[in-house]
C-alpha cells in the first residue's frame, strides 16, 4: 500500500536494515512504484552493508541475473 511504502522509506532513510531490504523488494518487483533495478540494488546494498543476510542474498540473486 502507499502508506506502507511511506513508512518503509522513512525507516530505510533512518538506516533500518529490514526496511531497506523491504524497499529494495518494492523497487525490484514494482509494487506501488515503477520497477527500478538500480534503486532496488542500492537499497539491498545498504541493508547488506549492515549485515542483513536476506539483502545479501537478494544482491547475489540480482547480480547473477545480469
C-alpha positions as CSV (number, residue, x, y, z in Angstrom):
1,X,0.0,0.0,0.0
2,X,1.0,3.6,-0.4
3,X,1.1,4.0,3.4
4,X,3.4,1.1,3.8
5,X,5.7,2.5,1.2
6,X,5.9,5.8,3.0
7,X,6.8,4.1,6.3
8,X,9.4,1.8,4.6
9,X,11.0,4.8,3.0
10,X,11.2,6.8,6.3
11,X,12.6,3.8,8.2
12,X,15.0,2.9,5.4
13,X,16.3,6.5,5.2
14,X,16.9,6.3,9.0
15,X,19.1,3.3,8.5
16,X,16.8,0.4,9.4
17,X,18.1,-2.6,7.5
18,X,14.8,-4.5,7.4
19,X,13.1,-1.5,5.9
20,X,16.0,-1.0,3.4
21,X,15.6,-4.7,2.3
22,X,11.8,-4.3,2.0
23,X,12.2,-1.1,0.0
24,X,14.6,-3.0,-2.3
25,X,11.9,-5.6,-2.9
26,X,9.3,-3.0,-3.6
27,X,11.5,-1.4,-6.3
28,X,12.6,-4.8,-7.7
29,X,9.0,-6.0,-8.1
30,X,7.4,-2.7,-8.9
31,X,4.9,-2.8,-6.0
32,X,3.3,0.6,-6.0
33,X,6.3,2.1,-7.8
34,X,7.8,1.8,-11.2
35,X,10.2,-1.2,-11.1
36,X,13.7,0.0,-10.9
37,X,16.5,-2.5,-10.7
38,X,19.2,0.1,-9.9
39,X,17.2,1.6,-7.0
40,X,16.4,-1.9,-5.7
41,X,20.1,-2.8,-5.8
42,X,21.1,0.3,-3.9
43,X,18.6,-0.4,-1.1
44,X,19.7,-4.0,-0.9
45,X,23.3,-2.9,-0.8
46,X,22.6,-0.5,2.1
47,X,20.9,-3.3,4.1
48,X,23.6,-5.8,3.2
49,X,26.3,-3.4,4.4
50,X,24.7,-3.6,7.9
51,X,24.8,-7.4,7.8
52,X,21.3,-8.1,6.6
53,X,21.5,-11.7,5.3
54,X,18.4,-11.6,3.1
55,X,19.6,-8.4,1.5
56,X,22.9,-10.1,0.8
57,X,21.1,-13.0,-0.9
58,X,19.0,-10.6,-2.9
59,X,22.1,-8.8,-4.1
60,X,23.7,-12.1,-5.2
61,X,20.5,-13.1,-7.0
62,X,20.2,-9.8,-8.8
63,X,23.9,-10.0,-9.8
64,X,23.5,-13.5,-11.2
65,X,20.6,-12.3,-13.4
66,X,22.7,-9.6,-15.1
